[in-house]
Amino acid sequence: MHHQRCRIDRRAVRVGLTQSGRNIRDIIARLFARHAQGLIESNALEAQSVMDISHILKRIERYWKDQIRYIY
């Protein structure tokens, strides 16, 4: 990850992924897609179920992130 302080407001920080971070993100995305496809092909889950689970997990992550943000 890369972070840089704002020149105007030193309290603000801009955060982004380095090229290495983007490469890791891409590897994880391909792994997730391969596992999702395996679940679908093995009839463990339907495609819509995989999408629903992914959506639910993103909502849970957003909830947890908001909880942490408001603690501090």
C-alpha positions, 0 to 999 in steps of 0.5 A, spaced: 500 500 500 502 507 498 499 513 502 501 520 501 499 526 506 495 531 503 499 538 502 493 542 504 490 538 510 496 534 513 490 530 517 488 527 510 491 521 507 490 518 500 491 511 500 492 506 494 495 500 492 502 499 489 503 495 483 505 489 487 498 490 491 494 490 485 498 484 483 496 481 489 489 483 488 488 480 481 491 473 484 486 473 489 480 475 484 482 470 480 482 465 486 475 467 488 473 466 481 476 459 480 473 457 487 466 460 485 466 456 478 468 450 482 462 450 487 458 451 481 460 446 477 460 441 483 453 443 484 454 445 491 451 452 489 448 455 484 451 461 480 446 466 483 447 463 490 455 465 489 453 472 487 448 473 493 453 470 498 458 475 495 454 481 496 452 479 503 459 478 505 461 485 502 455 488 506 458 485 513 464 487 511 462 494 510 458 494 517 464 492 521 468 497 517 463 502 520 463 499 527 471 500 527 470 507 524 465 509 530 469 506 535 475 511 535 
